[in-house]
Amino acid sequence: MELKRRKLVWAERPNFQGWACTECTWTFNLAGPLVGESMDEMKKNYQEQRDKEFSSHICAAYPKTRQNPH
């Protein structure tokens, strides 16, 4: 089985700005408000949640749509 080399990247599209996967249509959507006692802790918690969700998502569940080449 060939492993895909997916990456977490910042994406800017007409209707979306945020973190996304390079191999599928998965995007990170923060579930709820930021939590923490300080800005540094909030940033750390955000990054941990983002990274956990990215590493656990399954690209096959977020397939890219085929575009008509014509």
Backbone as CSV, one residue per row, in Angstrom:
resi,resn,N_x,N_y,N_z,CA_x,CA_y,CA_z,C_x,C_y,C_z
1,MET,0.841,-1.181,0.000,0.000,0.000,0.000,0.887,1.246,0.000
2,GLU,0.622,2.139,-0.906,1.402,3.369,-1.003,0.847,4.412,-0.031
3,LEU,1.736,4.970,0.771,1.316,6.003,1.708,1.336,7.352,1.012
4,LYS,0.267,8.093,1.192,0.220,9.430,0.623,1.016,10.369,1.509
5,ARG,1.590,11.345,0.916,2.377,12.326,1.658,1.541,13.582,1.875
6,ARG,0.458,13.412,2.596,-0.427,14.545,2.844,0.229,15.524,3.808
7,LYS,-0.134,16.776,3.633,0.403,17.827,4.489,-0.728,18.733,4.943
8,LEU,-0.522,19.324,6.087,-1.439,20.320,6.619,-0.949,21.667,6.115
9,VAL,-1.801,22.373,5.378,-1.402,23.654,4.794,-2.464,24.718,5.039
10,TRP,-2.041,25.972,5.004,-2.975,27.095,5.074,-3.560,27.273,3.676
11,ALA,-4.889,27.307,3.577,-5.554,27.432,2.283,-6.439,28.672,2.260
12,GLU,-6.404,29.361,1.136,-7.285,30.513,0.932,-8.041,30.289,-0.359
13,ARG,-9.356,30.130,-0.209,-10.240,29.898,-1.346,-11.353,30.936,-1.286
14,PRO,-12.166,31.051,-2.338,-13.229,32.061,-2.320,-14.159,31.976,-1.091
15,ASN,-14.489,30.773,-0.639,-15.412,30.620,0.490,-14.786,29.982,1.717
16,PHE,-13.456,29.946,1.773,-12.781,29.311,2.910,-11.392,29.887,3.094
17,GLN,-11.026,30.068,4.340,-9.668,30.464,4.702,-9.337,29.724,5.989
18,GLY,-8.342,28.841,5.934,-7.981,28.075,7.114,-7.082,26.902,6.767
19,TRP,-6.993,25.964,7.693,-6.109,24.803,7.543,-6.815,23.697,6.768
20,ALA,-6.052,23.055,5.861,-6.619,22.019,5.007,-5.566,20.960,4.692
21,CYS,-6.046,19.837,4.190,-5.180,18.735,3.770,-4.855,18.893,2.292
22,THR,-3.616,18.558,1.914,-3.206,18.666,0.515,-3.738,17.531,-0.355
23,GLU,-4.204,16.438,0.246,-4.608,15.264,-0.524,-6.106,15.057,-0.627
24,CYS,-6.909,15.836,0.113,-8.358,15.652,0.086,-9.042,16.978,0.425
25,THR,-10.323,16.939,0.682,-11.067,18.178,0.959,-11.268,18.424,2.453
26,TRP,-10.572,17.693,3.314,-10.677,17.921,4.757,-10.184,19.320,5.104
27,THR,-10.947,19.995,5.984,-10.531,21.287,6.520,-10.738,21.282,8.020
28,PHE,-9.947,22.052,8.712,-10.062,22.138,10.166,-11.111,23.172,10.541
29,ASN,-12.082,22.724,11.328,-13.121,23.601,11.842,-13.120,23.484,13.353
30,LEU,-12.727,24.541,14.024,-12.649,24.544,15.479,-14.027,24.288,16.068
31,ALA,-14.120,23.294,16.924,-15.386,22.944,17.570,-15.467,23.667,18.911
32,GLY,-16.113,24.810,18.927,-16.272,25.554,20.168,-15.253,26.664,20.307
33,PRO,-15.351,27.396,21.393,-14.455,28.532,21.620,-13.057,28.075,22.038
34,LEU,-12.096,28.976,21.861,-10.737,28.705,22.338,-10.751,28.625,23.855
35,VAL,-9.965,27.713,24.410,-9.911,27.576,25.865,-8.474,27.687,26.342
36,GLY,-8.322,28.247,27.524,-7.007,28.384,28.121,-6.960,29.572,29.051
37,GLU,-5.959,29.582,29.918,-5.789,30.660,30.894,-5.021,31.845,30.324
38,SER,-4.341,31.647,29.186,-3.554,32.714,28.569,-3.615,32.537,27.054
39,MET,-3.161,33.556,26.338,-3.126,33.461,24.870,-2.211,32.318,24.427
40,ASP,-1.079,32.151,25.114,-0.165,31.065,24.762,-0.828,29.707,24.945
41,GLU,-1.572,29.543,26.034,-2.254,28.273,26.283,-3.370,28.056,25.264
42,MET,-4.099,29.116,24.906,-5.150,29.000,23.891,-4.550,28.580,22.553
43,LYS,-3.424,29.190,22.193,-2.745,28.865,20.935,-2.277,27.411,20.943
44,LYS,-1.696,26.976,22.060,-1.219,25.604,22.192,-2.382,24.619,22.059
45,ASN,-3.499,24.897,22.728,-4.671,24.019,22.670,-5.243,23.950,21.256
46,TYR,-5.303,25.103,20.577,-5.789,25.168,19.200,-4.918,24.293,18.296
47,GLN,-3.596,24.474,18.403,-2.673,23.721,17.557,-2.754,22.225,17.835
48,GLU,-2.893,21.849,19.107,-2.997,20.431,19.445,-4.271,19.823,18.871
49,GLN,-5.391,20.544,18.977,-6.653,20.033,18.430,-6.568,19.913,16.908
50,ARG,-6.033,20.954,16.257,-5.872,20.946,14.800,-5.007,19.773,14.361
51,ASP,-3.858,19.599,14.996,-2.932,18.540,14.610,-3.507,17.149,14.863
52,LYS,-4.235,16.988,15.966,-4.855,15.698,16.287,-5.912,15.345,15.246
53,GLU,-6.771,16.311,14.910,-7.808,16.052,13.918,-7.213,15.777,12.546
54,PHE,-6.155,16.521,12.176,-5.514,16.290,10.879,-4.919,14.885,10.820
55,SER,-4.185,14.498,11.841,-3.513,13.202,11.801,-4.490,12.030,11.849
56,SER,-5.682,12.254,12.406,-6.633,11.147,12.519,-7.672,11.108,11.397
57,HIS,-7.719,12.136,10.531,-8.737,12.100,9.484,-8.341,11.082,8.410
58,ILE,-9.343,10.573,7.719,-9.140,9.594,6.654,-9.485,10.278,5.339
59,CYS,-8.486,10.439,4.490,-8.672,11.164,3.234,-9.822,10.599,2.394
60,ALA,-10.020,9.291,2.425,-11.082,8.674,1.624,-12.469,9.184,2.030
61,ALA,-12.600,9.682,3.241,-13.880,10.219,3.702,-14.131,11.631,3.176
62,TYR,-13.106,12.247,2.581,-13.195,13.610,2.050,-12.659,13.652,0.620
63,PRO,-13.281,12.898,-0.295,-12.720,12.811,-1.651,-12.828,14.131,-2.406
64,LYS,-11.838,14.354,-3.253,-11.871,15.519,-4.140,-12.852,15.195,-5.265
65,THR,-13.587,16.197,-5.705,-14.515,15.983,-6.794,-13.766,16.037,-8.113
66,ARG,-14.221,15.257,-9.051,-13.602,15.272,-10.375,-14.099,16.489,-11.131
67,GLN,-13.180,17.167,-11.754,-13.550,18.319,-12.556,-13.551,17.933,-14.034
68,ASN,-14.494,18.480,-14.753,-14.597,18.206,-16.179,-13.417,18.893,-16.885
69,PRO,-12.561,18.134,-17.587,-11.389,18.720,-18.235,-11.747,19.574,-19.453
70,HIS,-13.002,19.547,-19.901,-13.395,20.296,-21.104,-14.064,21.597,-20.737
